[in-house]
Amino acid sequence: MTDLAGLLRKDINKINAYIPGKPIDLVKRQLGINNIIKLASNENAYGVSRKAKRAIIKSLGEIFRYPDGSCYYLKLALAKKLKIKPENLIFGNGSDELIDIIIKTFLNPTEEILTAKTTFVEYEILALANGFKAKTIPLRNFRYDLEKMRESISRKTKVIFISNPNNPTGTYITKEEFNKFIESIPKNTLVVVDEAYNEFVTAKDFPMTMPLIGRKNIIILRTFSKAYGLAGLRIGYAIARKEFIQAMERLRQPFNVNLLAQKAAEAILTDSSYLYKTKKNIISQREKMYSEFESLGIDYIPSQANFIMFRTKLDGEKLCQILLRKGIIIRDLKPYNLNKYVRVTIGTAEENKRFIKELKRILETNNSKKEISKIGG
């Protein structure tokens, strides 16, 4: 019999796989429930742009061909929208792939990444997967502690990952805080700012990172998965100076962004009304959710994203289990060591109303413990 232990990497058990939100179909199969709403993965609950749908349908006859490996036309369209040069863009199979490419491109043996302890877990997972150490700094009041992060920079620190707004807390770093931090970074250190939720930001003092591209060692990550509603097609992009992009292109896999993703993304860039309505609806529903939480006496963290993290009077994992039995999927934050907190994505008005109704019922009932025991909690 093959000695599996002898074949695997010695440190494989130290790497924890990313745990995504439960898919709707999986919950249907496991629990036999049909009417399910998913408020766990920060997807765009308002669906897909009609222009994107038409572009996908139009392109179906071409799927026997490999896609354009350079994303040429999408790159031109996005560069025009962002008012930058095409040479400042690189696309990936979601932002996750770009994080992986960045780590592979810039880190040498013995070097490490630096990030927050409670942030998007893929930064640490991908560092470890590539054989590098990840140094993490605890949040302060649920926000990145940039002062402590600056103090923690050593000669080994090569790449600093910052999620702004931060996932899973929804908090953000201000312009003043970020500018002070970026000015203090050593010349041989790279700062990666993950702005996956940029479109939902309403804060007036949010940092403007684009002007820094040519002056600082900075890479900006953005995505079509959130506000643009293309999560199922997996397409993200990075913005950086030409030299950084050229280096990253050396490690990008060929044909990494599929044909339908490219066509849908290119089409949706022309659908300004779709993006406007999405942002307006989500921001409006976010405010309404605050009001509902306040009426229920629930502590929440004000968010600049399309989700809200709130404190539960039950164990977070158990609350998620109870809601799951009601056909509502939200995010348990136990993997982040936030056992008393959960994260809920802002859905449609109808979805949010149903979620609040069930949450209120759970909080008001006197037999929560009985419900929990029924599901093995």
Contacts in CASP RR format, 6 or more apart in sequence:
PFRMAT RR
TARGET T0000
AUTHOR 0000-0000-0000
METHOD contacts of the structure
MODEL  1
MTDLAGLLRKDINKINAYIPGKPIDLVKRQLGINNIIKLASNENAYGVSR
KAKRAIIKSLGEIFRYPDGSCYYLKLALAKKLKIKPENLIFGNGSDELID
IIIKTFLNPTEEILTAKTTFVEYEILALANGFKAKTIPLRNFRYDLEKMR
ESISRKTKVIFISNPNNPTGTYITKEEFNKFIESIPKNTLVVVDEAYNEF
VTAKDFPMTMPLIGRKNIIILRTFSKAYGLAGLRIGYAIARKEFIQAMER
LRQPFNVNLLAQKAAEAILTDSSYLYKTKKNIISQREKMYSEFESLGIDY
IPSQANFIMFRTKLDGEKLCQILLRKGIIIRDLKPYNLNKYVRVTIGTAE
ENKRFIKELKRILETNNSKKEISKIGG
11 128 0 8 1.000
11 131 0 8 1.000
14 128 0 8 1.000
15 125 0 8 1.000
15 128 0 8 1.000
15 129 0 8 1.000
16 121 0 8 1.000
16 125 0 8 1.000
16 335 0 8 1.000
17 125 0 8 1.000
18 121 0 8 1.000
18 122 0 8 1.000
18 125 0 8 1.000
19 335 0 8 1.000
20 41 0 8 1.000
21 38 0 8 1.000
21 40 0 8 1.000
21 41 0 8 1.000
21 329 0 8 1.000
21 331 0 8 1.000
22 38 0 8 1.000
22 40 0 8 1.000
22 324 0 8 1.000
22 329 0 8 1.000
23 38 0 8 1.000
24 36 0 8 1.000
24 38 0 8 1.000
24 329 0 8 1.000
27 33 0 8 1.000
27 36 0 8 1.000
27 324 0 8 1.000
27 327 0 8 1.000
27 329 0 8 1.000
28 34 0 8 1.000
28 36 0 8 1.000
31 324 0 8 1.000
31 325 0 8 1.000
31 327 0 8 1.000
33 325 0 8 1.000
33 327 0 8 1.000
35 327 0 8 1.000
36 327 0 8 1.000
36 328 0 8 1.000
36 329 0 8 1.000
37 327 0 8 1.000
37 328 0 8 1.000
37 329 0 8 1.000
37 347 0 8 1.000
37 351 0 8 1.000
37 354 0 8 1.000
37 355 0 8 1.000
38 329 0 8 1.000
38 345 0 8 1.000
39 45 0 8 1.000
39 328 0 8 1.000
39 329 0 8 1.000
39 330 0 8 1.000
39 344 0 8 1.000
39 345 0 8 1.000
39 346 0 8 1.000
39 347 0 8 1.000
39 351 0 8 1.000
39 355 0 8 1.000
40 329 0 8 1.000
40 330 0 8 1.000
40 331 0 8 1.000
40 343 0 8 1.000
40 344 0 8 1.000
40 345 0 8 1.000
41 231 0 8 1.000
41 331 0 8 1.000
41 345 0 8 1.000
42 167 0 8 1.000
42 197 0 8 1.000
42 226 0 8 1.000
42 305 0 8 1.000
42 306 0 8 1.000
42 307 0 8 1.000
42 345 0 8 1.000
43 225 0 8 1.000
43 226 0 8 1.000
43 229 0 8 1.000
43 231 0 8 1.000
43 345 0 8 1.000
44 226 0 8 1.000
44 227 0 8 1.000
44 228 0 8 1.000
44 229 0 8 1.000
44 231 0 8 1.000
44 278 0 8 1.000
44 282 0 8 1.000
44 306 0 8 1.000
45 282 0 8 1.000
45 345 0 8 1.000
45 346 0 8 1.000
45 347 0 8 1.000
45 348 0 8 1.000
45 351 0 8 1.000
46 229 0 8 1.000
46 277 0 8 1.000
46 278 0 8 1.000
46 281 0 8 1.000
46 282 0 8 1.000
46 347 0 8 1.000
46 348 0 8 1.000
47 229 0 8 1.000
48 229 0 8 1.000
48 230 0 8 1.000
48 264 0 8 1.000
49 228 0 8 1.000
49 229 0 8 1.000
49 264 0 8 1.000
49 267 0 8 1.000
49 268 0 8 1.000
49 271 0 8 1.000
49 274 0 8 1.000
50 271 0 8 1.000
50 274 0 8 1.000
51 267 0 8 1.000
51 268 0 8 1.000
51 270 0 8 1.000
51 271 0 8 1.000
51 274 0 8 1.000
52 230 0 8 1.000
52 264 0 8 1.000
52 265 0 8 1.000
52 267 0 8 1.000
52 268 0 8 1.000
52 271 0 8 1.000
53 264 0 8 1.000
54 267 0 8 1.000
55 263 0 8 1.000
55 264 0 8 1.000
55 266 0 8 1.000
55 267 0 8 1.000
56 260 0 8 1.000
56 263 0 8 1.000
56 264 0 8 1.000
58 263 0 8 1.000
59 259 0 8 1.000
59 260 0 8 1.000
59 263 0 8 1.000
60 260 0 8 1.000
62 259 0 8 1.000
63 259 0 8 1.000
63 260 0 8 1.000
65 259 0 8 1.000
66 255 0 8 1.000
66 259 0 8 1.000
67 255 0 8 1.000
67 257 0 8 1.000
67 258 0 8 1.000
67 259 0 8 1.000
67 262 0 8 1.000
68 259 0 8 1.000
68 262 0 8 1.000
69 254 0 8 1.000
69 255 0 8 1.000
69 256 0 8 1.000
69 257 0 8 1.000
71 91 0 8 1.000
71 257 0 8 1.000
71 262 0 8 1.000
73 262 0 8 1.000
73 266 0 8 1.000
74 91 0 8 1.000
74 262 0 8 1.000
74 265 0 8 1.000
74 266 0 8 1.000
75 86 0 8 1.000
75 89 0 8 1.000
75 91 0 8 1.000
76 86 0 8 1.000
77 266 0 8 1.000
77 269 0 8 1.000
77 270 0 8 1.000
78 89 0 8 1.000
78 237 0 8 1.000
78 265 0 8 1.000
78 269 0 8 1.000
79 85 0 8 1.000
79 86 0 8 1.000
79 88 0 8 1.000
79 89 0 8 1.000
81 269 0 8 1.000
82 210 0 8 1.000
82 239 0 8 1.000
84 210 0 8 1.000
84 213 0 8 1.000
84 239 0 8 1.000
85 242 0 8 1.000
87 242 0 8 1.000
87 245 0 8 1.000
87 246 0 8 1.000
88 213 0 8 1.000
88 239 0 8 1.000
88 240 0 8 1.000
88 241 0 8 1.000
88 242 0 8 1.000
88 245 0 8 1.000
89 237 0 8 1.000
89 238 0 8 1.000
89 239 0 8 1.000
89 245 0 8 1.000
90 98 0 8 1.000
90 101 0 8 1.000
90 237 0 8 1.000
90 238 0 8 1.000
90 240 0 8 1.000
90 245 0 8 1.000
90 248 0 8 1.000
90 249 0 8 1.000
90 252 0 8 1.000
91 235 0 8 1.000
91 236 0 8 1.000
91 237 0 8 1.000
91 256 0 8 1.000
91 257 0 8 1.000
91 262 0 8 1.000
92 98 0 8 1.000
92 101 0 8 1.000
92 234 0 8 1.000
92 235 0 8 1.000
92 236 0 8 1.000
92 237 0 8 1.000
92 238 0 8 1.000
92 252 0 8 1.000
92 256 0 8 1.000
92 257 0 8 1.000
93 234 0 8 1.000
93 235 0 8 1.000
93 236 0 8 1.000
93 256 0 8 1.000
93 257 0 8 1.000
93 258 0 8 1.000
94 223 0 8 1.000
94 225 0 8 1.000
94 234 0 8 1.000
94 235 0 8 1.000
94 236 0 8 1.000
95 194 0 8 1.000
95 196 0 8 1.000
95 221 0 8 1.000
95 222 0 8 1.000
95 223 0 8 1.000
95 225 0 8 1.000
95 236 0 8 1.000
95 238 0 8 1.000
96 122 0 8 1.000
96 126 0 8 1.000
97 253 0 8 1.000
97 256 0 8 1.000
98 221 0 8 1.000
98 236 0 8 1.000
98 237 0 8 1.000
98 238 0 8 1.000
98 248 0 8 1.000
99 122 0 8 1.000
99 123 0 8 1.000
99 126 0 8 1.000
99 161 0 8 1.000
99 192 0 8 1.000
99 194 0 8 1.000
99 221 0 8 1.000
100 126 0 8 1.000
100 129 0 8 1.000
100 130 0 8 1.000
101 248 0 8 1.000
101 251 0 8 1.000
101 252 0 8 1.000
102 159 0 8 1.000
102 190 0 8 1.000
102 192 0 8 1.000
102 219 0 8 1.000
102 238 0 8 1.000
102 248 0 8 1.000
103 113 0 8 1.000
103 126 0 8 1.000
103 127 0 8 1.000
103 130 0 8 1.000
103 132 0 8 1.000
103 159 0 8 1.000
104 130 0 8 1.000
104 251 0 8 1.000
105 244 0 8 1.000
105 247 0 8 1.000
105 248 0 8 1.000
105 250 0 8 1.000
105 251 0 8 1.000
106 158 0 8 1.000
106 159 0 8 1.000
106 190 0 8 1.000
106 247 0 8 1.000
107 113 0 8 1.000
107 127 0 8 1.000
107 130 0 8 1.000
107 132 0 8 1.000
107 158 0 8 1.000
107 159 0 8 1.000
108 158 0 8 1.000
110 156 0 8 1.000
111 132 0 8 1.000
111 156 0 8 1.000
111 157 0 8 1.000
111 158 0 8 1.000
112 127 0 8 1.000
112 132 0 8 1.000
112 133 0 8 1.000
112 134 0 8 1.000
112 135 0 8 1.000
112 156 0 8 1.000
112 157 0 8 1.000
112 158 0 8 1.000
113 123 0 8 1.000
113 124 0 8 1.000
113 127 0 8 1.000
113 132 0 8 1.000
113 133 0 8 1.000
113 134 0 8 1.000
113 135 0 8 1.000
113 157 0 8 1.000
113 158 0 8 1.000
113 159 0 8 1.000
113 160 0 8 1.000
113 161 0 8 1.000
114 134 0 8 1.000
114 135 0 8 1.000
114 136 0 8 1.000
114 137 0 8 1.000
114 149 0 8 1.000
114 152 0 8 1.000
114 153 0 8 1.000
114 157 0 8 1.000
114 159 0 8 1.000
114 160 0 8 1.000
114 161 0 8 1.000
115 123 0 8 1.000
115 124 0 8 1.000
115 134 0 8 1.000
115 135 0 8 1.000
115 136 0 8 1.000
115 137 0 8 1.000
115 160 0 8 1.000
115 161 0 8 1.000
115 162 0 8 1.000
116 136 0 8 1.000
116 137 0 8 1.000
116 138 0 8 1.000
116 139 0 8 1.000
116 144 0 8 1.000
116 145 0 8 1.000
116 149 0 8 1.000
116 162 0 8 1.000
116 163 0 8 1.000
116 166 0 8 1.000
117 136 0 8 1.000
117 137 0 8 1.000
117 138 0 8 1.000
117 139 0 8 1.000
118 138 0 8 1.000
118 139 0 8 1.000
118 142 0 8 1.000
118 166 0 8 1.000
118 168 0 8 1.000
118 169 0 8 1.000
118 336 0 8 1.000
118 337 0 8 1.000
118 338 0 8 1.000
119 139 0 8 1.000
119 144 0 8 1.000
119 161 0 8 1.000
119 163 0 8 1.000
119 166 0 8 1.000
119 167 0 8 1.000
120 161 0 8 1.000
120 163 0 8 1.000
120 166 0 8 1.000
120 167 0 8 1.000
120 194 0 8 1.000
120 196 0 8 1.000
121 335 0 8 1.000
121 336 0 8 1.000
123 134 0 8 1.000
123 161 0 8 1.000
123 163 0 8 1.000
124 134 0 8 1.000
124 136 0 8 1.000
127 133 0 8 1.000
127 134 0 8 1.000
128 134 0 8 1.000
133 156 0 8 1.000
135 152 0 8 1.000
135 157 0 8 1.000
137 145 0 8 1.000
137 148 0 8 1.000
137 149 0 8 1.000
137 152 0 8 1.000
138 145 0 8 1.000
138 148 0 8 1.000
139 145 0 8 1.000
139 166 0 8 1.000
139 169 0 8 1.000
139 171 0 8 1.000
140 148 0 8 1.000
142 166 0 8 1.000
142 169 0 8 1.000
142 171 0 8 1.000
142 301 0 8 1.000
142 309 0 8 1.000
143 166 0 8 1.000
143 169 0 8 1.000
143 171 0 8 1.000
143 172 0 8 1.000
143 173 0 8 1.000
144 162 0 8 1.000
144 163 0 8 1.000
144 164 0 8 1.000
144 166 0 8 1.000
144 171 0 8 1.000
144 173 0 8 1.000
146 173 0 8 1.000
146 177 0 8 1.000
146 178 0 8 1.000
146 180 0 8 1.000
146 181 0 8 1.000
149 160 0 8 1.000
149 181 0 8 1.000
150 181 0 8 1.000
150 184 0 8 1.000
150 185 0 8 1.000
153 160 0 8 1.000
153 185 0 8 1.000
153 186 0 8 1.000
153 189 0 8 1.000
157 186 0 8 1.000
157 189 0 8 1.000
158 188 0 8 1.000
158 189 0 8 1.000
158 190 0 8 1.000
159 189 0 8 1.000
159 190 0 8 1.000
159 191 0 8 1.000
159 192 0 8 1.000
160 185 0 8 1.000
160 189 0 8 1.000
160 190 0 8 1.000
160 191 0 8 1.000
160 192 0 8 1.000
161 192 0 8 1.000
161 194 0 8 1.000
162 173 0 8 1.000
162 191 0 8 1.000
162 192 0 8 1.000
162 193 0 8 1.000
162 194 0 8 1.000
163 194 0 8 1.000
163 196 0 8 1.000
164 172 0 8 1.000
164 173 0 8 1.000
164 178 0 8 1.000
164 193 0 8 1.000
164 194 0 8 1.000
164 195 0 8 1.000
164 206 0 8 1.000
164 207 0 8 1.000
165 171 0 8 1.000
165 172 0 8 1.000
165 197 0 8 1.000
165 198 0 8 1.000
165 200 0 8 1.000
165 201 0 8 1.000
165 303 0 8 1.000
165 304 0 8 1.000
165 305 0 8 1.000
166 172 0 8 1.000
167 196 0 8 1.000
167 197 0 8 1.000
167 305 0 8 1.000
167 307 0 8 1.000
168 307 0 8 1.000
168 309 0 8 1.000
168 331 0 8 1.000
168 333 0 8 1.000
168 336 0 8 1.000
168 338 0 8 1.000
168 343 0 8 1.000
169 301 0 8 1.000
169 303 0 8 1.000
169 309 0 8 1.000
170 197 0 8 1.000
170 301 0 8 1.000
170 302 0 8 1.000
170 303 0 8 1.000
170 304 0 8 1.000
170 305 0 8 1.000
170 307 0 8 1.000
170 308 0 8 1.000
170 309 0 8 1.000
171 301 0 8 1.000
171 302 0 8 1.000
171 303 0 8 1.000
171 304 0 8 1.000
172 201 0 8 1.000
172 203 0 8 1.000
172 206 0 8 1.000
172 304 0 8 1.000
173 181 0 8 1.000
173 207 0 8 1.000
174 203 0 8 1.000
174 205 0 8 1.000
174 206 0 8 1.000
174 207 0 8 1.000
175 205 0 8 1.000
175 206 0 8 1.000
175 207 0 8 1.000
175 208 0 8 1.000
176 205 0 8 1.000
178 193 0 8 1.000
178 207 0 8 1.000
178 209 0 8 1.000
179 207 0 8 1.000
181 191 0 8 1.000
182 191 0 8 1.000
182 212 0 8 1.000
182 216 0 8 1.000
182 218 0 8 1.000
185 191 0 8 1.000
185 216 0 8 1.000
185 217 0 8 1.000
187 217 0 8 1.000
189 217 0 8 1.000
190 217 0 8 1.000
190 218 0 8 1.000
190 219 0 8 1.000
191 216 0 8 1.000
191 217 0 8 1.000
191 218 0 8 1.000
191 219 0 8 1.000
192 218 0 8 1.000
192 219 0 8 1.000
192 220 0 8 1.000
192 221 0 8 1.000
193 207 0 8 1.000
193 209 0 8 1.000
193 218 0 8 1.000
193 219 0 8 1.000
193 220 0 8 1.000
193 221 0 8 1.000
194 221 0 8 1.000
195 209 0 8 1.000
195 220 0 8 1.000
195 221 0 8 1.000
195 222 0 8 1.000
196 221 0 8 1.000
196 222 0 8 1.000
196 223 0 8 1.000
196 225 0 8 1.000
196 226 0 8 1.000
197 226 0 8 1.000
197 227 0 8 1.000
197 304 0 8 1.000
197 305 0 8 1.000
197 306 0 8 1.000
198 222 0 8 1.000
199 226 0 8 1.000
199 227 0 8 1.000
199 228 0 8 1.000
199 275 0 8 1.000
199 278 0 8 1.000
199 279 0 8 1.000
200 226 0 8 1.000
200 227 0 8 1.000
200 279 0 8 1.000
200 282 0 8 1.000
200 283 0 8 1.000
200 286 0 8 1.000
200 304 0 8 1.000
200 305 0 8 1.000
200 306 0 8 1.000
201 304 0 8 1.000
201 305 0 8 1.000
202 283 0 8 1.000
202 304 0 8 1.000
203 304 0 8 1.000
206 304 0 8 1.000
209 218 0 8 1.000
209 220 0 8 1.000
210 220 0 8 1.000
210 239 0 8 1.000
212 218 0 8 1.000
213 220 0 8 1.000
213 239 0 8 1.000
213 240 0 8 1.000
213 241 0 8 1.000
214 241 0 8 1.000
218 240 0 8 1.000
219 238 0 8 1.000
219 239 0 8 1.000
219 240 0 8 1.000
219 244 0 8 1.000
220 238 0 8 1.000
220 239 0 8 1.000
220 240 0 8 1.000
221 236 0 8 1.000
221 237 0 8 1.000
221 238 0 8 1.000
222 236 0 8 1.000
222 237 0 8 1.000
222 238 0 8 1.000
222 239 0 8 1.000
223 235 0 8 1.000
223 236 0 8 1.000
223 237 0 8 1.000
224 230 0 8 1.000
224 233 0 8 1.000
224 235 0 8 1.000
224 236 0 8 1.000
224 237 0 8 1.000
224 261 0 8 1.000
224 264 0 8 1.000
224 265 0 8 1.000
224 268 0 8 1.000
225 231 0 8 1.000
225 232 0 8 1.000
225 234 0 8 1.000
225 235 0 8 1.000
225 236 0 8 1.000
226 306 0 8 1.000
227 275 0 8 1.000
227 278 0 8 1.000
227 279 0 8 1.000
227 282 0 8 1.000
227 306 0 8 1.000
228 265 0 8 1.000
228 268 0 8 1.000
228 275 0 8 1.000
229 268 0 8 1.000
229 278 0 8 1.000
230 261 0 8 1.000
230 264 0 8 1.000
230 265 0 8 1.000
230 268 0 8 1.000
233 258 0 8 1.000
233 260 0 8 1.000
233 261 0 8 1.000
233 264 0 8 1.000
233 265 0 8 1.000
234 257 0 8 1.000
234 258 0 8 1.000
234 261 0 8 1.000
235 257 0 8 1.000
235 261 0 8 1.000
235 262 0 8 1.000
235 264 0 8 1.000
235 265 0 8 1.000
238 245 0 8 1.000
238 248 0 8 1.000
240 248 0 8 1.000
268 274 0 8 1.000
268 275 0 8 1.000
281 348 0 8 1.000
281 349 0 8 1.000
282 306 0 8 1.000
282 346 0 8 1.000
282 347 0 8 1.000
285 346 0 8 1.000
285 347 0 8 1.000
285 348 0 8 1.000
285 349 0 8 1.000
285 352 0 8 1.000
286 303 0 8 1.000
286 306 0 8 1.000
286 308 0 8 1.000
286 346 0 8 1.000
288 349 0 8 1.000
288 352 0 8 1.000
289 308 0 8 1.000
289 344 0 8 1.000
289 346 0 8 1.000
289 352 0 8 1.000
289 356 0 8 1.000
290 300 0 8 1.000
290 302 0 8 1.000
290 308 0 8 1.000
292 352 0 8 1.000
292 356 0 8 1.000
293 299 0 8 1.000
293 300 0 8 1.000
293 308 0 8 1.000
293 310 0 8 1.000
296 356 0 8 1.000
296 359 0 8 1.000
296 360 0 8 1.000
296 363 0 8 1.000
298 310 0 8 1.000
298 311 0 8 1.000
298 312 0 8 1.000
298 363 0 8 1.000
299 310 0 8 1.000
299 311 0 8 1.000
300 308 0 8 1.000
300 309 0 8 1.000
300 310 0 8 1.000
300 311 0 8 1.000
301 308 0 8 1.000
301 309 0 8 1.000
301 310 0 8 1.000
303 309 0 8 1.000
306 345 0 8 1.000
306 346 0 8 1.000
307 331 0 8 1.000
307 343 0 8 1.000
307 344 0 8 1.000
307 345 0 8 1.000
307 346 0 8 1.000
308 343 0 8 1.000
308 344 0 8 1.000
308 346 0 8 1.000
309 333 0 8 1.000
309 338 0 8 1.000
309 341 0 8 1.000
309 342 0 8 1.000
309 343 0 8 1.000
310 341 0 8 1.000
310 342 0 8 1.000
310 343 0 8 1.000
310 344 0 8 1.000
311 340 0 8 1.000
311 341 0 8 1.000
312 319 0 8 1.000
312 340 0 8 1.000
312 341 0 8 1.000
312 342 0 8 1.000
313 363 0 8 1.000
314 322 0 8 1.000
314 362 0 8 1.000
314 368 0 8 1.000
314 372 0 8 1.000
315 339 0 8 1.000
315 340 0 8 1.000
316 332 0 8 1.000
316 333 0 8 1.000
316 334 0 8 1.000
316 339 0 8 1.000
316 340 0 8 1.000
316 341 0 8 1.000
316 342 0 8 1.000
317 332 0 8 1.000
317 334 0 8 1.000
317 339 0 8 1.000
318 372 0 8 1.000
318 377 0 8 1.000
319 330 0 8 1.000
319 342 0 8 1.000
319 362 0 8 1.000
320 329 0 8 1.000
320 330 0 8 1.000
320 331 0 8 1.000
320 332 0 8 1.000
320 342 0 8 1.000
321 372 0 8 1.000
321 375 0 8 1.000
321 376 0 8 1.000
321 377 0 8 1.000
322 362 0 8 1.000
322 368 0 8 1.000
322 371 0 8 1.000
322 372 0 8 1.000
322 375 0 8 1.000
323 329 0 8 1.000
323 330 0 8 1.000
323 355 0 8 1.000
323 358 0 8 1.000
323 359 0 8 1.000
323 362 0 8 1.000
325 371 0 8 1.000
325 375 0 8 1.000
326 358 0 8 1.000
328 354 0 8 1.000
328 355 0 8 1.000
328 358 0 8 1.000
330 342 0 8 1.000
330 343 0 8 1.000
330 344 0 8 1.000
330 345 0 8 1.000
330 355 0 8 1.000
331 342 0 8 1.000
331 343 0 8 1.000
331 344 0 8 1.000
331 345 0 8 1.000
332 342 0 8 1.000
333 339 0 8 1.000
333 341 0 8 1.000
333 342 0 8 1.000
333 343 0 8 1.000
344 355 0 8 1.000
346 352 0 8 1.000
362 368 0 8 1.000
362 371 0 8 1.000
365 371 0 8 1.000
END
